[in-house]
């Protein structure tokens, strides 16, 4: 417990130092910093902004998921996709770079997720669309129970994904 204003001042100075010097910037702040001087009135400028956003999103997903598929653990970069949970086109600028709006998935899982053939509960349990064949489910899961290590901040995006793809409100 802080008992004096001086102790409070010291504590606030330490917090300020931690936030400004030691913690990496958020994906959104990184995006703002890297794009503030790019033109938005030309096709080339808009393309540069999109590519910058996609690169930042991928870097933050790589960091969040330890450069491995959230489901299989595959680490071959060429096989991994930075998959938005809430689609890019439906997201605002913050959501487009928010790592909690993403899963790092192997190409096959990304395709199934992107097409709405699979989704996940707020707790990370696999949900499967009836449109997905039993053979495909077996190939994807290899008979294992699939649970992705999601956090509370993934939940709004996962709820959006389930709603967009016809999964029931209560999995």
C-alpha positions as CSV (number, residue, x, y, z in Angstrom):
1,X,0.0,0.0,0.0
2,X,1.3,3.4,-0.9
3,X,1.2,5.7,2.1
4,X,2.7,9.0,0.7
5,X,2.4,11.1,-2.4
6,X,6.1,10.5,-3.0
7,X,5.6,6.7,-3.0
8,X,2.6,7.2,-5.4
9,X,4.8,9.4,-7.7
10,X,7.5,6.7,-7.7
11,X,5.1,4.0,-8.5
12,X,3.5,6.0,-11.4
13,X,7.0,6.8,-12.8
14,X,7.8,3.0,-12.8
15,X,4.5,2.2,-14.5
16,X,5.2,5.0,-17.1
17,X,8.7,3.6,-17.8
18,X,7.3,0.1,-18.2
19,X,4.6,1.1,-20.6
20,X,6.7,3.5,-22.7
21,X,10.1,1.7,-22.6
22,X,9.8,-2.0,-21.9
23,X,6.5,-3.2,-23.3
24,X,6.3,-3.7,-27.1
25,X,3.8,-1.4,-28.8
26,X,0.3,-2.8,-29.5
27,X,-0.4,-3.9,-33.0
28,X,-2.6,-0.9,-33.5
29,X,0.0,1.6,-32.2
30,X,2.6,0.0,-34.4
31,X,0.2,0.4,-37.4
32,X,-0.4,4.0,-36.6
33,X,3.3,4.7,-36.2
34,X,4.2,3.0,-39.5
35,X,1.4,4.5,-41.6
36,X,0.9,8.0,-40.3
37,X,3.0,9.5,-43.2
38,X,1.6,7.3,-46.0
39,X,-0.7,8.9,-48.5
40,X,-4.3,7.7,-48.5
41,X,-5.4,9.4,-51.7
42,X,-3.5,7.2,-54.1
43,X,-3.8,3.5,-55.0
44,X,-0.1,3.0,-54.1
45,X,-0.6,4.7,-50.7
46,X,-3.6,2.6,-49.9
47,X,-1.9,-0.6,-51.0
48,X,1.1,0.3,-48.8
49,X,-1.2,0.8,-45.8
50,X,-2.9,-2.6,-46.4
51,X,0.4,-4.4,-46.8
52,X,1.7,-2.7,-43.6
53,X,-1.4,-3.8,-41.7
54,X,-1.1,-7.4,-43.0
55,X,2.5,-7.6,-42.0
56,X,1.9,-6.2,-38.5
57,X,-1.0,-8.6,-38.0
58,X,1.2,-11.6,-39.1
59,X,4.1,-10.6,-36.8
60,X,1.8,-10.2,-33.8
61,X,0.1,-13.6,-34.6
62,X,3.5,-15.2,-35.0
63,X,4.4,-13.9,-31.5
64,X,1.1,-14.8,-29.9
65,X,1.0,-18.3,-31.2
66,X,4.8,-19.0,-30.9
67,X,5.1,-19.3,-34.7
68,X,3.1,-22.5,-34.8
69,X,-0.4,-23.5,-35.9
70,X,-2.8,-23.0,-33.0
71,X,-4.2,-26.5,-33.7
72,X,-1.5,-28.7,-35.1
73,X,1.7,-27.1,-33.8
74,X,3.1,-27.1,-37.3
75,X,5.9,-24.5,-37.5
76,X,6.6,-24.5,-41.3
77,X,6.1,-20.9,-42.1
78,X,5.1,-21.6,-45.7
79,X,2.2,-23.7,-44.4
80,X,0.9,-21.2,-41.9
81,X,-1.8,-18.5,-42.6
82,X,-2.6,-15.5,-40.5
83,X,-6.3,-16.0,-40.4
84,X,-8.7,-13.3,-39.4
85,X,-11.6,-14.5,-37.2
86,X,-13.8,-11.5,-38.1
87,X,-13.2,-11.0,-41.9
88,X,-10.9,-8.1,-43.0
89,X,-13.7,-6.6,-45.1
90,X,-16.0,-6.5,-42.1
91,X,-13.4,-5.2,-39.6
92,X,-12.4,-1.6,-38.7
93,X,-8.8,-0.5,-38.7
94,X,-8.2,-1.6,-35.1
95,X,-9.8,-5.0,-35.6
96,X,-7.7,-5.6,-38.8
97,X,-4.5,-5.6,-36.8
98,X,-5.7,-6.9,-33.4
99,X,-4.0,-10.2,-32.8
100,X,-7.0,-11.4,-30.8
101,X,-8.9,-11.2,-34.1
102,X,-6.7,-13.9,-35.5
103,X,-5.5,-17.5,-35.4
104,X,-2.3,-18.8,-36.9
105,X,-3.5,-21.9,-38.8
106,X,-2.0,-24.4,-41.1
107,X,-3.3,-24.0,-44.7
108,X,-5.9,-26.8,-44.4
109,X,-7.3,-25.6,-41.1
110,X,-7.3,-22.0,-42.5
111,X,-9.4,-23.1,-45.5
112,X,-11.9,-24.9,-43.3
113,X,-12.1,-22.0,-40.9
114,X,-12.3,-19.3,-43.6
115,X,-15.1,-21.2,-45.4
116,X,-17.1,-21.5,-42.1
117,X,-16.8,-25.2,-42.1
118,X,-15.3,-25.1,-38.6
119,X,-15.4,-22.6,-35.8
120,X,-14.6,-22.5,-32.1
121,X,-16.5,-21.9,-28.9
122,X,-15.4,-19.1,-26.6
123,X,-13.5,-21.7,-24.7
124,X,-11.7,-22.9,-27.8
125,X,-13.6,-26.2,-28.4
126,X,-13.9,-27.2,-32.1
127,X,-17.3,-26.7,-33.7
128,X,-18.0,-28.5,-37.0
129,X,-20.5,-27.5,-39.6
130,X,-22.9,-30.2,-40.8
131,X,-21.7,-29.3,-44.3
132,X,-18.3,-30.8,-43.6
133,X,-18.1,-34.5,-44.5
134,X,-17.3,-37.1,-41.9
135,X,-14.2,-38.0,-44.0
136,X,-13.0,-34.4,-43.9
137,X,-13.6,-34.2,-40.1
138,X,-11.6,-37.4,-39.6
139,X,-8.7,-36.0,-41.8
140,X,-8.6,-32.7,-39.9
141,X,-8.9,-34.1,-36.4
142,X,-7.3,-37.5,-36.8
143,X,-9.8,-38.6,-34.2
144,X,-8.5,-36.2,-31.6
145,X,-10.5,-33.7,-29.5
146,X,-9.5,-30.2,-30.8
147,X,-9.3,-27.3,-28.3
148,X,-7.5,-24.0,-29.2
149,X,-5.9,-22.0,-26.4
150,X,-8.0,-18.8,-26.8
151,X,-8.3,-16.0,-24.4
152,X,-11.3,-13.9,-23.3
153,X,-10.3,-11.2,-25.9
154,X,-10.8,-13.7,-28.7
155,X,-14.5,-14.2,-27.7
156,X,-16.2,-11.3,-29.4
157,X,-14.4,-12.2,-32.7
158,X,-15.3,-15.9,-32.3
159,X,-18.9,-15.0,-31.6
160,X,-18.9,-12.9,-34.8
161,X,-17.4,-15.9,-36.8
162,X,-20.0,-18.3,-35.4
163,X,-22.9,-15.9,-36.2
164,X,-21.6,-15.3,-39.8
165,X,-21.3,-19.0,-40.5
166,X,-24.5,-20.3,-39.0
167,X,-23.3,-21.9,-35.8
168,X,-25.8,-21.9,-33.0
169,X,-25.5,-19.3,-30.4
170,X,-24.9,-21.9,-27.7
171,X,-22.3,-24.4,-28.9
